[in-house]
Amino acid sequence: MKSYSFQISVATQTDEAEILALNEAAVPHVSSLTTSKLALLREQSIYTGIARSLTGEMAGFILVLDETANYDSVNFGWFHKRYAHFAYVDRIAIASSFQRQGIGRQLYASVNKLVQRRYPTLACEVNLRPPNLISETFHAQLGFVEVGKQDTEDGAKRVVMLTHDVEAQLTKPSERDDGKQNRQSQ
């Protein structure tokens, strides 16, 4: 396996064309977007992070909203009906040439730093139909747990609804330094 170094940063408008291309390459594991829909989501996001290789190639991105977003997604709506205050990973995609290099974990680590002490719950969904076993396994390893399932697109898609208890993560022994709770500032 090749070893790469990546730079994680906040996406800007100039990154949108590359994000859109990466998003469309990841369909059906993420939903397709138009240029205008991506711009609207990025503007409403609490965080849109990108990973670039040292040569500047877009390796991955993550887009996170919170409950205040004006978003017509049925999956976002599912969480909105059940949680008063949450952060929602709308999508994450890693370029095929960069998969299995830890980029997803790095992007989620940047999200976790942002949401700690601000949101009690981090939510997302993963496709069951069509299956996305890599994403299911990845999210389970990150500590996400199933809180529901739903069919969308007239049954063409089925998703598992997942949440991660952000506050509980702060008190895990692995998050402590010398037996004291890690209290890094944001």
FIGUMI-179466 format. One line per field, with one value per residue (C-alpha): residue number from 0; x, y, z; residue in one letter. Coordinates in nm, 4 decimals. Layout:
nr <- c(NUM ...)
xx <- c(X ...)
yy <- c(Y ...)
zz <- c(Z ...)
rest <- c(A ...)
END
This chain:
nr <- c(0 1 2 3 4 5 6 7 8 9 10 11 12 13 14 15 16 17 18 19 20 21 22 23 24 25 26 27 28 29 30 31 32 33 34 35 36 37 38 39 40 41 42 43 44 45 46 47 48 49 50 51 52 53 54 55 56 57 58 59 60 61 62 63 64 65 66 67 68 69 70 71 72 73 74 75 76 77 78 79 80 81 82 83 84 85 86 87 88 89 90 91 92 93 94 95 96 97 98 99 100 101 102 103 104 105 106 107 108 109 110 111 112 113 114 115 116 117 118 119 120 121 122 123 124 125 126 127 128 129 130 131 132 133 134 135 136 137 138 139 140 141 142 143 144 145 146 147 148 149 150 151 152 153 154 155 156 157 158 159 160 161 162 163 164 165 166 167 168 169 170 171 172 173 174 175 176 177 178 179 180 181 182 183 184 185)
xx <- c(0.0000 0.1309 0.1658 0.0384 0.0302 -0.2796 -0.3789 -0.7251 -0.8799 -1.2116 -1.3580 -1.4173 -1.6222 -1.3189 -1.3192 -1.6796 -1.6110 -1.3714 -1.6087 -1.8922 -1.6808 -1.5810 -1.9424 -2.0701 -1.8015 -1.9323 -2.2983 -2.4976 -2.3251 -2.4044 -2.6849 -2.6167 -2.5865 -2.6173 -2.3749 -2.6392 -2.7448 -2.3827 -2.3316 -2.6458 -2.5426 -2.1885 -2.3202 -2.5485 -2.2928 -2.1303 -1.8279 -1.7234 -1.3804 -1.1549 -0.8465 -0.5772 -0.2645 0.0675 0.0477 -0.2853 -0.5138 -0.8590 -0.8611 -1.1897 -1.4474 -1.7075 -2.0107 -2.1791 -2.5019 -2.6879 -3.0559 -3.0905 -3.0279 -3.3070 -3.2649 -3.5275 -3.3511 -3.5806 -3.2864 -3.2025 -3.5751 -3.5798 -3.3186 -3.4760 -3.8036 -3.6268 -3.3382 -3.3605 -2.9901 -2.7516 -2.4797 -2.5471 -2.2894 -2.4753 -2.2026 -1.8451 -1.6614 -1.3050 -1.1513 -1.1056 -0.7305 -0.7022 -0.9264 -0.7886 -0.5355 -0.7054 -0.8571 -1.2095 -1.0812 -0.8911 -1.2001 -1.4139 -1.1477 -1.1756 -1.5553 -1.5275 -1.3091 -1.5737 -1.8786 -1.7395 -1.9164 -2.1412 -2.3601 -2.4550 -2.5169 -2.3459 -2.5828 -2.5564 -2.7064 -2.5520 -2.7068 -2.8240 -2.9806 -2.7770 -2.5287 -2.2331 -2.0571 -1.7336 -1.9176 -2.1201 -1.8006 -1.6184 -1.8947 -1.9253 -1.5503 -1.5946 -1.8576 -2.1779 -2.4816 -2.8055 -3.1090 -3.3441 -3.3934 -3.5966 -3.6834 -3.6511 -3.7076 -4.0171 -3.8207 -3.5290 -3.3031 -3.2930 -3.0721 -2.9650 -2.9796 -2.6726 -2.5731 -2.2599 -2.2799 -2.0296 -2.0379 -1.9708 -1.6636 -1.5145 -1.5132 -1.3760 -1.0464 -0.8842 -0.9652 -0.7871 -0.4357 -0.2714 -0.6106 -0.7630 -1.0365 -0.9065 -1.0276 -0.8762 -1.0283 -1.1854)
yy <- c(0.0000 0.3425 0.6011 0.9513 1.2726 1.4873 1.8385 1.8807 2.2246 2.4047 2.4054 2.7312 2.8199 2.7540 2.3887 2.3238 2.1938 1.9299 1.8401 1.7993 1.5738 1.3588 1.3458 1.2326 0.9632 0.8266 0.7907 0.5765 0.5736 0.9446 1.1212 1.3155 1.6943 1.9889 2.2789 2.5035 2.2404 2.1884 2.5645 2.5904 2.2991 2.4281 2.7742 2.6196 2.3712 2.4039 2.2411 2.1310 1.9773 1.8664 1.6492 1.7225 1.5268 1.7067 1.7454 1.9267 1.6496 1.6398 1.3160 1.3467 1.5700 1.5740 1.8017 1.8564 2.0405 2.0991 2.1089 2.4698 2.3813 2.4358 2.1022 1.8908 1.5546 1.2822 1.1408 1.4769 1.5147 1.1798 1.3052 1.6517 1.4967 1.2987 1.5152 1.8762 1.9542 1.7563 1.7684 1.5693 1.4272 1.4723 1.3130 1.1959 1.0746 0.9594 0.9352 0.5711 0.6184 0.7389 0.4925 0.2925 0.5663 0.6977 1.0051 0.9294 0.9006 1.2292 1.4063 1.2667 1.3700 1.7278 1.7066 1.5654 1.8581 2.0970 1.9282 1.8445 2.0450 2.2019 1.9095 1.6048 1.3860 1.3318 1.1667 1.0109 0.7369 0.4597 0.2780 -0.0769 -0.0932 -0.0527 -0.1901 0.0093 -0.2445 -0.0460 0.2555 0.0410 -0.1135 0.2207 0.3943 0.1031 0.1257 0.4967 0.4144 0.4943 0.2881 0.2102 0.4133 0.3260 0.2363 0.3833 0.3227 0.6099 0.6651 0.4419 0.1542 0.1731 0.2721 0.1573 0.3312 0.2661 0.5716 0.6043 0.8279 0.8828 1.0131 1.2986 1.3673 1.0016 1.0073 1.2774 1.0468 0.7289 0.6150 0.6328 1.0032 1.0728 1.1908 1.0567 0.9499 1.2959 1.3812 1.5367 1.8974 2.0326 2.3636 2.4059)
zz <- c(0.0000 -0.0944 0.1784 0.1120 0.3100 0.2985 0.3913 0.5463 0.5009 0.4764 0.1260 -0.0566 -0.3612 -0.5816 -0.4682 -0.5705 -0.9237 -0.7880 -0.5040 -0.7546 -0.9786 -0.6797 -0.5605 -0.8999 -0.9178 -0.5857 -0.6940 -0.5920 -0.2508 -0.2287 -0.4088 -0.7245 -0.6997 -0.9317 -0.9159 -0.7589 -0.4996 -0.3943 -0.3570 -0.1434 0.0777 0.1215 0.2160 0.4812 0.6084 0.9463 0.7849 0.4399 0.4673 0.1862 0.1744 -0.0819 -0.1584 -0.1385 -0.5175 -0.4788 -0.6028 -0.4413 -0.2425 -0.0533 0.1054 0.3828 0.4106 0.7487 0.8290 1.1516 1.2422 1.1259 0.7593 0.5086 0.3343 0.1577 0.2025 0.3397 0.5349 0.6927 0.7632 0.9447 1.1920 1.2129 1.3347 1.6071 1.7313 1.8489 1.8199 1.6005 1.3367 1.0204 0.7804 0.4549 0.2487 0.2481 -0.0604 -0.1161 -0.4631 -0.5618 -0.6078 -0.2462 -0.0656 0.2268 0.3087 0.6254 0.4604 0.5822 0.9377 0.9029 0.7690 1.0514 1.3056 1.1784 1.2157 1.5672 1.6749 1.5465 1.6984 2.0435 2.3122 2.0462 1.9338 2.1408 1.8366 1.5033 1.2544 0.9103 0.6974 0.4919 0.1983 0.2559 -0.0915 -0.3013 -0.0475 0.0769 0.2996 0.3155 0.4577 0.6995 0.8389 0.8453 1.0435 1.2861 1.3527 1.4272 1.6907 1.5012 1.6037 1.4239 1.5331 1.2478 0.8833 0.6033 0.2407 -0.0056 -0.3769 -0.3769 -0.2252 -0.4687 -0.1789 0.1815 0.4337 0.7895 1.0135 1.2359 1.5243 1.7244 2.0816 2.0690 2.4442 2.5313 2.3111 2.5310 2.8318 2.6722 2.8269 2.4820 2.4750 2.8052 2.8668 3.1843 3.3177 3.2797 3.0341 2.7140 2.7118 2.3934 2.2915 1.9508)
rest <- c(M K S Y S F Q I S V A T Q T D E A E I L A L N E A A V P H V S S L T T S K L A L L R E Q S I Y T G I A R S L T G E M A G F I L V L D E T A N Y D S V N F G W F H K R Y A H F A Y V D R I A I A S S F Q R Q G I G R Q L Y A S V N K L V Q R R Y P T L A C E V N L R P P N L I S E T F H A Q L G F V E V G K Q D T E D G A K R V V M L T H D V E A Q L T K P S E R D D G K Q N R Q S Q)
END
